Amino acid sequence: MFLRKLIPPLLFGSLFTFATFAQVPYGPIKPTPPGEILSNLHKLNVLGSVLYVAAHPDDENTLFLAYMAKERLVRTAYLSLTRGDGGQNLIGPEQGENIGVIRTQELLAARRVDGPDQYFSRAYDFGFSKSTDEAVRTWGQEKVLADVVWMIRKHQPDIIITRFPPDARAGHGHHSASGFLAEEAFKISGDPTKFPEQLAFVKPWQAKRVMWNMFIPGQFLSNKKPEEAGNLIGIETGLFNPMLGRSYGEIASESRSQHKSQGFGVPASRGAKVDYLLLKNGDTMEKDPFDGVDLTWKRVPRSEGVQAMVTQLITAYKADRPAASVPALVQLYGALGKLDTTNNYVRAKRQDVQNLIQQCLGLWFETNPTDFAATPGEKITIGTNIVSRADLPVKLLGVRYSAGKDTTMNVTLKPNDVIQYTTTVTIPKTQKISQPYWLEKPIVKGVFQVDDQRLIGLPENPPALLASYTVEIDGQPFTYSRPVVYKSTDPVDGEIYRPFIVQPDVMANLTERVFTFSGTTAKTADVVLKAGRADVSGTLTLNVPSGWRVTPSSLPFALKNKGDEQRISFSVSPTAQATNGKLQAVMTTNGGTFTSGLRYVAYKHIPTQTLFPSAEAKLVKLDVKVTAKNIGYIIGAGDEIPAALQQMGCRVTVLGPAELNGNLSAYDAIITGVRAYNTDASLARYQPKLMEYVKNGGTMIVQYVTPTSSFLRTEPPLPPLGPYPFAIGRERVTEEDAKMTFINPQHPLLNTPNKITDADFSGWIQERGIYFAQDWAKEYQPIFSANDQNEAPKQGSLIYAKYGKGHYMYTGLVFFRELPAGVPGAYRLFANMISAGKP
């Protein structure tokens, strides 16, 4: 393979605009098999569009989406109202907006499998909701409705499909709200008086109809026809596509299995499957959801010859030589350029043709920096590689970088002749930090705050640095834009890609998220500084509310090399007048003031995500007593309770197989993390020994597990979780301010060593509890009764039993949320629970 070194000389016009960003992965260009290229050629002759609407990542019917995108070949998109921020996390400790970042990437990975585009509204997933009214009230109905209207106007769907009905059959208030909002948006998206501020970027649009992708509650994956009055049709979606070599059921299972943080890996479906659609509004249909919709080029004025050109391309296509189709594709591109290029279909099909040319040629281009991050104003080195794999003349005219550097060339690419060169670019000093756009501002009243209308809906940020490659093929110039991505090589996994990001000059992480104080004794607050660039120095200060003392008042820092870290310690203590608040790290340098932290969200199944949260921790003045000191913790699906226990003065030992096979009597209490029995089937082997530990005087707390019966996945059956029988239900209390009634106010768990009162349940976040116990044996005592509005009381949030000399508890109370959030009452109640055996 021949390498030609090119030196960049000149500038040519700017190719980067906001609209350039498309949903392309932050990774390599994947080769396109000949069968998929043929399928993409067929798609050129289909002019139709569908928008699928639901509430969360993993709500979507991946079989239906794959069928629409790859069988019907229409422009398909999934609009998820939320990013799944309120979901549980099976693979790590991330919660809230951090699990939302993971689930965003999982959803993008799913779309790369089944084919549609992916969009989001600004709605924040605040956890389980029991009604449409609660969901839209929390989000603000008009804001989220505006987002759905925006996406309809932007995507211009012929049909809209909801996953859920707008009523209780949806099983979740967010689900039913997604159906409700989609139906409302359908009615008004064509009205220019509704959300007129959007019309600076889009036009009013009226879809033909809105339908519910119907299911029978309790028979979610059944082929049985629903018994529902109204205009109902069934369509076979479980087909086999010979061009792709897979059925849509196989594609759908791979797509759904991308939701790894939710444990949604599913087996492939290879049989027949009928999906049912119930008309909710709009024109009636007879046999097909696109009845009455023209899916041909006839819907575009003056396009009479285009259909024939595409048909000829399909007829002449050679699977063993796709590049032979390129001259005709270039002619088709030119013909489309003579039409109205503001038309959504003309614009989309021109892009499709351009992509097909790249696929047929095996044209590959990539630009990689020598580091994955840089600061504003920093000069970075980047390497560019370009290769064409087809025996067809391709002339490379130049490369443009969005940072302002251009490379002009006039080089003919020979087959497998790699053009490789290195240059430097300077990140503009005005470049924004690469914080996900929906996290730049605090969440307010259930929605992300996004000021730029054009960003709303996008799954992730436009690239921090973009490379645009201009080539000439058959006399026609084409510009291909790709994100600049960092690439490294792992000895096991091979090439690893991650987004290139722009970061602050210096970042700070506090070693604790919450500092709790039961008196006025000072604690050490350690801050780890990390240099975003070389030679950064200045002063670090900890800002605290009035009533708190920090010594010293400030300390200097100096970081010589990019990536260097420095640990700095302060002493923090409360006075009698101190109230709960936040401690924030502030770094002052000659380049400005910085207050950002640094967090990497790194899992093998998604590109590493970089976040810059505020560099802060919570200060909690806490009246708490703990008599248990030595705690054993069995890690579950990921939580931060061990850190909270350490803040209360406990020693925490993580119990793995070696520890569980050893002597457990030294532990004052043993706690299982959330979903521990779901994530580790081997834990069942130790259950008899754990029960023997309790019988001999130990205290054991089992945090919530989920029932193993599910239509989406199969898990090993749960062992008996306690010394006496009880079951796990799906009951929950979602109102974080729901009244907690003490069933027996004299119970030791409510009195020793801390007196628990109603005040201890103020300030809870998201919910009270989930997956409550039910059908428990008479030996158990329920501690609380609670319920959401207009529901019957539930007593399974915390059950307690004396067993032998020891104490056993199962709890669905969401300590895994409350303790990291610094909720004082949660600390006090948990202290009582772990201290049950140490009065």
N, C-alpha and C positions, 0 to 999 in steps of 0.2 A: 504494500500500500504506500503510495507516494504522498508525501506531505509537502505542501507549498507554504512557505512563510510569507505573509503579506504585511506590509507596513501601511497603516492608515494615514491618508493625507488630508482629504477635503471634507467639506460639509455639504449636505444637500438638505432640502426642505424638511421641516418637522413632520413626522409621520404619526406622532403619538397624540391622541386625544382621549378624553374621558371615555368616549364610546368605543374605543378600541378593545377594552377589556371584555373578553368572552369567558365562558366557563371551560377553561382548559386546565388540566391538572398541573400542579407544580412538580412535574416529573418529565421523563423522557417522552419523545414522540413514539407511540407504539406502532409497530408495523401493522398494516391492515391486510388481512387475508383476502385472496381473490373473491371468495364468495361474499364477503362483507362489502367489498367494492361494488360488486354487481347489485347487491341490495341497495347500496347508496345511489347507484345509477337509477334504479327503479324509483327511488324516493324523489328524484328530480321532477317526476311527472305527477306528483301528488301534492296538491295545494289544500291542505286542511290543517286544523289546529285544535288541540284539546288542552284544557287546564283542569288538573285534578287538585282538589282542595281537601285538606284534613288538618289536624291540630298539631301533631308531633312527628318527629322522626320515628320511623317504624310503623306509623299508622297506615301508610300508603299500601295499596294493593299492588305489589310488585309484578304479579302475573298480568294484571290488566295494563299496567304501564308498559311492560315489555311487549305485550300484544299490540298496543296502540303505536309504539315507536318503531317496532321492527316488523310487524305484519301489515298494519294499516298504513305505516310509513308517514304518519302525520306528525307535525310539530307538536311535541308533547312536553308538558311541564308539570311538575308537582310543586304546589304552594303549601308549605307547612307553616301554619300560623306561628308556631313557636320553634325554638331550637332544642326543646326537650330539657330545659334547665332544671326542671323540678323532678326529673327522674332519678331513680337510684343508680348506683354505679357498681357494676359487677367486677370491674377490673382494677380499680384504684380508689384513692381517697377523694377525687375531685367531686365537688358539689356545686349547685347553683350555676352561675354563668360559666364556670370552668368545665362542668360536665356538658354544658351546652356547646362549648367549643369542640369537645370530642364528638358529640353527636352530629354537629354540623359536618365535620369531616367524614364521619361514617355515612351520612346521607349522600354526600358528594361521591364517595366510593361506590355506593349503591347505584347512583345514576350513571356512573361510568360503566357499569355492568348492563343495566337494562335500557339505557339510552336517552331518557328525557333530560331536560334542564331542571335545575333546582332553584327554588326561590323561598324566601321567608318574609313574614310580616315583622313588625316591631314588637309583637306581643311577647311578654316574658312568661315562661312556664312557671307559675307560682305553686305548682303541686296539684294534687288531686282536687277536682272541683265537682260538686254534686249537682250543679244546675247551670243552664245557659245564662240565666240572670246573674249569677255570681261571677261567672267568667267575664262577661262583657262589662259588668259593672267594675270589676277589678282592672281590666285593661283600659276601659274607656271605649265605649262602643264606636263612637265616631272615628277615633284614631285608627282602630284596626279595620273597620269597614272601609275607611279611605285607602288603606293599604291593599285590600282585596280589589277595590275598584281600580287602583293604580296598576295592579298586575294584570287585570283583565284588559285595560286599555293598552298596556305595554305589549302583552303577548297576543292580543286579538284572537281569542279562541272562538271557533265556530260553536263548540259545545263546552259546557262546564259540567264536571262530574264531582260529586261530593262522596266522601267515604262514609259519612255518618248522616243520620237523619237529625233534624233540629229538635229532637225530643228525648225523653228519658231512655229510649231504646239504645241510644248511643253509649250509655254506660259511664259517661264522664262528661262533666260540664264543658270542658274544652272541646270534646268531640262534638257534642250537640251544637256548641257555639260556632264551630267551623261550618257545619251545615247551614245554620241560620244565617251567618254572615255571607256565605256564598250565594244563598238565595236572595238576600237583600241586595247584594252588590249586582247580581244579574239584572235586577229591576232598574237600577239607577245608573249603571256605567255608561249608558248611551245618552244620558241627560247632561248637557254642557253646564247646567246650573249647579250640578253637584260636584263638589271639590274642584272648582274652576282653576285653582292654582296649579293643578296638574297639567292643564292644557298648554302650558309653556313648553312641554316636552312630548306630550301624547295627544291623541284625538279621542273624542268619545267613541265608544265601541259597544255594539249590542250583539251578544251571542244569540245563536238560534234557539237554544234550549239549555236548561239545567236539569241534571238527572242525579238520582241517588244510586250509587253502585251498591245495590241492596244485598243484605245478608239476613239470615234468620237467626235471631238471638239464640245462643246455645247450639247452633249448627253452623258456625261461622264459615267453615270450609266445605260445606255441603253443596252438592249439585242439585239438591231438591229445590224446586221452584217455589218461591215465596207465595203465600196466599195473601196478596195485597191488592186492594181495589185500585184501579187506575191504569194508565198507559204503561204497561210493563212488557219488556222484551228480554230475551235471553240470547247471548252470543257465545259461541265456542271460543275460548281463549287458550285452551291447553293444546295448541297445535304444535306440530314439528316443522321447523324451518330448514329445508335441505340446504339452502345457501349458507346458513350459519352452522349447520350440523348439530343443532340442539333444539329441544322443544322450549316453548316459552315458560313451561313449568321448571325446567332445569335452569334457565336464565334467572327466573324469579327467585329460586332458592338461593342461588349464589348472591343475588342482590340483597335479599333479606338477611343473609348470613354476615353481611358487613356490619350489622348492628351488634358488635361484639360487647360493648359496654352494657348492653341489656340482656346478654345471653340469648340472642335470637337466632343462633345457628339452627337451620332446619334442613331436613332431608329433601332431595330433589323429588319433584312431582313429574311423572311422565305419562300420566293418563289423561283422559278427557276431563275438561273442567268447563262448566258453564258459568258465566258471570251475568248477573241480572241488573237491568237498569230500569228504574222507575222514574217517569217524567214528573218533575216537580213544578216546572213552569216553562212557558214557551210553546213552540209549535209541537204538535203531536208527531209521533213516529210510528212506522208500521213494523219494520223488521230490523232497522239499523239505526244506530245513534246519529249517523250523518244523513239520514233521510232529508231530502230537500236542500242539501248543501252541495254546491258544485265543487268537486275536488280536483278539477282539471284546470288547465291554463286558460280556459274560457273566462275565468273570473278576473283575468288581468287584461286590460285593453291593449290592443295591437300586438298580442303575443301569439298570433295564429301559427307561426312557423316553429315555435319553441317545442311544442309537444312532438312534432315530427322529428326534430333534431335529436331529442332525447330518445325517442323510440329507435332511431337509427343507431345511436350510440349503444343502446342495449343489445340490438341485433348483432352489431359488429364486434362486441366485446370479446376479447380473448383472455381466458383465465390464466393461460400460461405466459401471456405478454400484455399485462394491463397498460403498459406505457404506450401501446399502439393506439389507445383511445385518447391520448393527450391532445393531438392536433384538433380533433373534433370538439373536445372539451374547451379548448381555447376559442374556437369559433363560437361555441355556445355562450361562453363568457362575454364575448364581444356583442352578441345579439342581445343578451340580457341588459348590457350597458346602454342600449338604445331605448330601453323601456323606461318607465317612471321608476327611478331608483329610490324614491321615497316610499314606494309601496313595500309593505312588510315582506310580502312573498318574493318580490323581485330581489330585494336586499338579501333575504335569507338564502335564496337559491343561488345568487351570485357567490355568496360565501361557501355554500355547499360545493359548487363547481370548483372553486379555488382549492377547497380541501381535497376534492377528488383528484385534482391534478397532482397535488403533493403525494397523495396515497399511491397513485398509479406510477409515479416516478420513483417512489421510495425516497423522496427528498427529505433529508434529515438535517436539522440545524439546532444548535444548542450553544448557549453562552453561560459560562460558569465563573463566578468570582473565586478568589483564593480563600475567602472567608465567608461565612454565612451572614455576617452582620457588619454594618458600618454606621458611623455617626454622620449627622449633617455636616457638610464641609470636608469630609474625609475623602482622600484619593484612594481608589481601590484598583487592583489589577484584575482584569477579567480575560478569560480565554474563550475564543469562539471557534467552533468546529462546524463545518458545512460539508455535506456529501450528497451526491445524487447517485442512485444505484441503477439507472436505466440508460440504455444506449440511445439517448435522444439529447440533442443540444440544449443545454441550460446555461444561460449566461448570468453570472453573479454580478449585479450592478453595485451593491453596497449594503452596509449595515448601519442602522441608526439606533442609538441608545437614548432612552428617555432622559438620561442625566445630561444630555446636551452634546454628546460626541458623535460624529459621523465618520464613516469609513466609505470612501468612494472607490469602486473597483470596476474592472471590465474584464472579467475572467470567465472563460468557458469551462464549465464543470465536466470533466470526463468521468465515465462510470467508475465508481469506487475510488475516485481521486479526492482525498480529504483535503479541504482547505482549512488550514489551522493557523490562527495568529493570536497574539496577545497584545492588549492595549491597556490603557488606564483611563478611568473616568472619575470625575469628582461629583460626589453626592451634593446637590444644591444645599446651601445653608438653610434654605426655607423649607426643606423637605420635612414632612410630618413623620413623627415616630410611628412605627408599624403596629400600633395598637388596633385590634379589631374595631372596625368603625362603630359597631353597636355598643362597644364598651368604653368609648372615649368619655362618655358622660355617665353620671349615676343613673340607675334605673329609677324612674319616677312613676308611681301609681300604676305599676304593673306593665309598663312599656319601656323599651329602650328609647333613648333620646337621640334622634338622628336629624340633623339640620338640613342636610343636602338631599333633596327629593330624589335625585338620580341614584343615590346609594341604596335607597329603600328597596328591599327585595333581593339584593345581591347576596349570595351565600357567604362571600368573604371579600376581603379588601382587593381593590385593583392592585396589581403588582407594584412593589416598591421600585423596581427597575425593570424596564421592558426593552427587549431587543427586537427590532424590526428588520427583516431580511428582504431585500428587493432583488428579484430575479427576472430575467426576460426569457420567455418561452414563445417561440414562433412569432417574434416581434411584439408580443404583448407583455407589459410589465405586471408583476404580481408582488404584493408585499405581504409577508407572513410575519405576524407578531407573536412572540412567545415571552413568558416571564423569564427573567434571569434567575437561575436556580443554583443553589450550592450543591455540589456533588462530592461524595466521598465513597471510599470503598471499604466495606466491612469484610473481614476474612471468612465469615460465615454466610452473610446475606448478600454479598456482592455490592453492586452500586446502590447507594442510599442517597435520596434526594430530599432536600428540605427547602422551604421558601427562603429567599434572601430577604433580610429585614433591615430596617433603619432603627437604631437604638439610641438612647440618651448617652451623653458623655460618661455618666456615672450612675449606677443603680445601687439600691440598698435593700437588703432583706433582713428583717428581724427574725431571730431564731425561734421566736414564739409568736403565735397568732393572738394569744390571750395571756395577759399577766393578771393573776388573781392575788389579792391581798386580804388576809383575814385579820391583819392588825396593821401596825405602822412600820413593821420591820421592812427594811429595804430589800429589793431584789435586783439582781444584775440583769440588765437588758443588753444583750449582745447584738450588734449590727454588723452584717457582713457586706462590705462594699465591693463592687465589681466594676472594673474600668471598661467603658465602652470604646475607648480609644487610648492611644499611648499618651503618657505624660499628662495625666490629669491630677490636679491637686486642689485642695481647698479646706473648708471647715465643715464638720458635721455637727448638727444641732438636733436635739430631740425636742420637738414642740409637744407640750402637754397642757391639759386644761388647768385652770386655777385650782389650787388646793393640792397639787402634786409637786414633788421636788425631784429635780434631776441634777446629779453631780457627776462630773463637772458640767458646767453650762454648755461647753462646746469642746471639740477636740479636732486637731488637724489630721489630714490624711494626705497621702501621696502614693500614687499608683504609676509605676514607670511604664509597664507594658500593657498593651491591650489584652484584656482578659484577666489581668492580675486581680487578686482579692486581698482585702485587708479586714481583719476583725477588730472592731472597736467596742469597748465595754463602757457602759454608764451604770450608775446606781439610781434606781427609781424607788420612791416611797411616797405614800399618801399622808396627808395631814388629816386632822379630824374633820376638816371642811371639804375634803376631796369627794367628788362625785364621779360616777362612772363616765368614761369618755374614751378618747383615742390618743395614742402616742404616735407622732409622725416624724420620720427621719427627713431632714432637710440638708441637702448638700449644696454649699455655696462655693462656686469656682469663678475664675476670671471669665469663663464662658457663659455664666448664668447660674440660675438656681434650679435644682433638680429634686424631685420628690417621688420618683418612680421606683418601684420594686422590679423584680425580674422573676418570671415563672415560666418554666418550660413544661409543656404538656407533651410527653414523649411516649409513644407506644408504636410497636412495629407495624401495626395495621393502618396507621395514618401518618401523614407528614408531620414532623415535629412542629408544634405550634408555640409561638413565643408571645407572652403576655407581659404587659407593664402595668400591673396594678399599683395603686398608691402604696408607698412604703410606710405601712402603719401597722399597729397592733392595738388590741383593745385593752383598756385598763379597767379592771373590775374590783371594786372594794367589796369584799365578800365576808359576811358573817357565817363562817362554816367551820364545823368541827368534824374531824375524821379520826376514827379510832383504828381503822384498818390501815396497815402501812405496806404490807407485802402483797402485791397483786400479780396474779398470773393472767395473761391475756392471750386468747386464741384468736388470731387474725381472721377476719371474715372477708367480705367483699370490699373492704376499704373504708376506714373511718379514722378520725383523729382523736378518739377518746383516750388512748394512752398518753398523749401529750397533756390532756386535761387532768388526768389522774396525777401526773407528775407535778403539775401546777398546784395540786392540793397537798403535795408533800408525800405522795406515795412512791414506792419503788415498783417499777413495772417490769416484769419478765415476760417476753414473748414465748409462748409455749408451742414448740414444735414437737415432732415425734420423739426426739430424745428426752425432752422434759416431761412429756405426757407418759412416757414409759418409766419415768423415775418416781421419786417420792414427792407426792403433792401436798403432804401435810404441812409444809412450811408456808403455804400461801394462805393469807387471811381470807382472800376471796379469789375466785376464778371467774372470768368474764369471757363470754364468746362474742366476737364481733358480729356486726349485722350480716345476716345470711350465711354465717359460717357453715352451717349444716348443708346449705344449698351448694356452696362452692367447693367443699372438701368432703367427698363421700367417705374418705378414710376416717373422718371424725367419728363415724358410727362405731368403729372398732374400740374407741376409747370411752364410749358412753358408760359401760358398766363400771369402769374404774372411776370415772367422774362421779357417778352416783354413789360409789363406795366412799369417795372423798367427802361428799356431802353427809352421808350417813355417819361418818366418823367425826363430824363437827365442822366441816367446811361450809363456806358460803359460795353458792354458784348463781350467776346471773346470765340468763340466755337472752340476748337481744334478738329482735325480730327475725324470723325466717319466713319464707314464702311457701304457700302450698305448692306441691310438686305437680299437681294435675294442671295441664295447660294444653290448649289446642295448638300452640305454636312450638312447643318443645317438650321433650321428655327428660326427666331427671330421675336419679335413683330415689326410691321412696325414703322419706325421713325416718330415722330411728325414733323410738320413744324418747321424747326430749326431756322428760322429767321423771321423778320417782313414781308419780301417779299419772294416770292418763289425762290428756287434754288434746284438743285439736287446734289447728291454726286456721283461722278464717280470713276473709277478705274485708272484714269490718274495719272502719277507720273513722277518725274524727278529724276533719280537714280544717275546721275553723280554729285558728291558733289562739283565739280568745274564748273558746268554748268553756263554759263553767265546769270545773272539776269538783265533783261532790265527793267528800270523804265518807266512805261507807261506814267505817268504824274509826272515828277521830282519835280513839285511844290506842290504835294499833301502833306497835313500836316503830314501824317504818315511817310513821308520821310524827314521831316524837323523840327518837333517839338516834344520834346525839343532837340532832337539830329539830326544833319545833317547826313543822311545815304548816304554812297558812295559805290562804287564798293569794296572798301577795307573791308567793313563790311561783305562781303560774302567770304572772304578768310578763310581757315582753317576749313570749315565745314566738318563734318564727315558723311560717309556712303551714304547720299543722300541729295537732296534739300527738297523734299516734296512728300507726298503720299495722295491718296484719295482726289484729287482736286475737287473743286466745278465746276459745269457745268450747263448750261441752266438757268442762273440766270436772274432775272427780271431787267428791265432797271434802277431800283433805285440803284443797286449795282455798285460799281466802282472796277474793277480789278486793283491791284497795281503793279504787276510784270508780265512779260512775260518771260518764260524760256523753254528750251527744251534740251533733250539729242541729241547727234550727230545724224544727218541724220533723224531728226524728226521735225514735224511741231511745232511751238511755242504753248505753253499752258499758259493760263492766270488765271487759277483757284487756284493758290497757296495761295492767300490772296485776299479776296473780302471785301469791306467796304460799309456800307450804313449809312446815317444819317436817324434816325427814331425819329420823334418828336423832343425832345430836346437832345436826346442821340445818341450814336454811337454803331453800331453793326458790328462785324467782324467774318468771318469764315476763318480758315486757315488750310491748309494741310502742311505748313512748319513744319519741324520736330524739333520744339523747345524742345520736350521731350528728344531728343538726344543731341542737341547742348548746351543747358544750363548746364546740368550736366558735359559736356565735357569742359566747360569753354571757349566757343567760344565767343570772345568779341563782334563781330558784332551781334550775336544773342541776346545778352543782350541789346544792344543799340536799336535794332529794337523792341524787346518786350517791352522795356521801353516806346517807343513812342506809342505803341498800348495801353498799360494800361493807359497811360497819355492822351489819346485822349480827354477825357472830362475835363481835368485840364490843360489848356494851360498856 
